[in-house]
Amino acid sequence: MLKLLSWRRHTVSSQTPISLSFSRPKSHHHNLLNQETLDQDSDPPFSPIKSHSPTSKSAPEHKKKEENNKPIEPTEKAQLPVHSDLPFDFQYSYSETNPMVKPISFREPRFSPFGPGRLDRKWTGYSAPVCAEVKNEVDLKEVQGSPLSEEEIEELVEKYGHDNCNSQINLGKGGVTHNMLDDIHNHWKRAEAVRIKCLGVPTLDMDNVIFHLEDKTSGKVISRRTNVLLLYRGRNYDPKQRPHIPLMLWKPLAPIYPRLVKNVADGLTFEETKEMRNRGLNSPPIMRLTRNGVYVSVMEKVREAFKLQEVVRIDCSGVDTSDCKKIGVKLRDMVPCVPLLFKNGQIVLWRGRKDENSNTVNQKSDT
């Protein structure tokens, strides 16, 4: 008992100074001084003053509200709808659509991608036809002037043909799009020529790309290196008199076209088409295509393969499904040939029937 009492006395004696230290009385004046010194030490030297902060924030917000609530002037309303004198139908893509093939249905309501009431042309679902009043055709000879000499072409190629050129436009799977025409004229304000780098499906038919670029912009392609083009604006080009090109505000969904591959190919029975498809899938591919690649030599390789084989296969496992079908459509029209199958990124093509006399492909047009 004496040991326990001694231990308790020891603990009480050790705790008493701690309790006394916390229970020391402090004056109210002393507490205020300590708070002021702590605030001065913790406050950073460049902190903003609180008294001026609400007035500085409220002023610009009040001005922004006044600017947003300003009524629209009648001059802005009078500019709509926009009128354009360009003598061709407006489409999302000019090089990747065939105007001869009409769609059978649409994936969305036929709202104009130029905006409601912003263009004086009616949107049909895939194009905006030119009005009957517009008959102004641009004279290429007046814009281009006298033809360029070889020395002048070499100077333009050295100036704008290198990879680090600032005036460059990348042409992708959409081909020659409508908004690209405005980009070309914007580059022509500061540069005589524009470097256009083509990738993807449009490189299958570079002649078609060149035709639409020259036809829609009134320019001239002065240099062509595989998939790189140099588009010259012309000697008499005036940026102040450039045509007005209304821009598309969004990309319209592609309409639904007739089926590309039939269950039974023309000129074959059901068993023969099935045999051709199996033979094509089991044969080695003649080439492998990559996404956004350069397909300039694809058509020639397919034609050479058809001299030895009746059915060929192209491996497009790295290409999008939509691009794979576009490649098949272009090869059908350019080679020509009959597409038999699109499965798991594989394209199976049949060369068609051959006549003994003319040695040409007999093929019924699907359109």
Secondary structure, DSSP 8 states (H G I E B T S, - for coil): -HHHHHHHHHHHHHHHHHHHHHT----HHHHHHHHHHHHHHHS-TT---TTTHHHHHHHHHHHHHHHHT----HHHHHT-SB----SS-B-SBSSS--TTS--SB-SS----TT-TTSBSS---SS-B---TT------HHHHH-S---HHHHHHHHHHHSSTT-SSEEEE-TT-SBHHHHHHHHHHTTT-SEEEEEE-BGGGG-HHHHHHHHHHHH--EEEEEETTEEEEE--TT--GGG-------SS-----B---SS-SS-TTS-HHHHHHHHHHHHHS--S-B--TT-B-TTHHHHHHHHHTT-SEEEEE-TTS-HHHHHHHHHHHHHHTT-EEEEEETTEEEEE--EE-TTT--EE-----
